[in-house]
Amino acid sequence: MTTFVELLLSGLSIGSVYALIALGFVIIFKATEVVNFAHASLLLAGGYLTAVLRDDIGFWAALLVGVAGAAAVGALVEFLVIRRYRGHDHSVLAIVTIGVDIVLVTELTRQIGARVLPMGDPWGDEVLTLGAVSIPQTRVAAFVTATLIIGAFLLAFRFTSWGVAMRAVAEHPETAALMGIRLGRVSSSAWAVAGGLATVAALFLTVFPTPGLERGTSLVALKAFPAAILGGLDSTTGALAGGLIIGVTQSMAAGYQSDLTFLGRGIGDLAPYLVMLLVLLVRPAGLFGTRELSRV
């Protein structure tokens, strides 16, 4: 029972981090209807800035710079690349983001090289013990931080003028433009917010028990992609639910892997994609996604 509780808490923690990444996918999709495959490079860029600056300016200042830097990179990619292809087929834009990701990740991995960059976080390797259950403090911090950030975003999305503009663009961009909403500004802000969220996720993906940031860290963003698809690419609530489901599924599958040997090795990495496929067979739009209706 203790193992189950520890795996559940760990899954909820990592799932909340996946939810941050999935929320970035959803924000950009709602603003531009583009699946952003360059999200992994934004995560790596923010994490890299935080890691290389933390010795010079301190951890918290470096984290703020990392968030701002990734947000700036996201907005710059939207302005220089995505906006130039506005009006093209969305599949073309998705392919363009793959090209952007390749360029950015290649340069960032060249800078990182074979190094593992510690984040210098204040939690270190401390472990919180509650009775027979032990969980790293970084996992607790990840869950609390992600919950606060997602809660703040949902409130802003619901009650601020930016959120109203985002929802209007997601509902009908042409009508929103006619009502005076600047589509370019909404799109740029979506990419910037997604970059900032990715940086926070990068932090908690590279702290204890992980040794630090490395060139393969960007691949972790791909694990959050099933969370966005499972929850629904046009649903902010779905990003949260999908992240938690994927996190718990991965944690449980990895923790009980010795009992699942008949499914083969590495089931922990494969399980999120299996869950995604099973959900999509029942609900093609995801758990909270908008179903497309066609009149016949």
Buried (B, 14 or more C-beta within 10 A) or exposed (E): EEEEBBBBBBBBBBBBBBBBBBBBBBBBBBBBBBBBBBBBBBBBBBBBBBBBBBEEEEBEEBBBBBBBBBBBBBBBBBBEBBBEBEEEEEEEBBBBBEEBBEBBBEEBBEEBEEEBBBBBBEBEEEBBEEEEBEBBBBBBBBBEBBBEBBEEBBEBBEEEEBBBBBBBBBEEBEEBBEEEBEBEEBBBBBBBBBBBBBBBBBBBBBBBEBEBBBBEBBEBBBBBBBBBBBBBBBBBBBBBBBBBBBBBBBBBBBBBBEEBEEEEEEBBEBBBBBBBEEBBEEEEBBBBBBEEEEEE
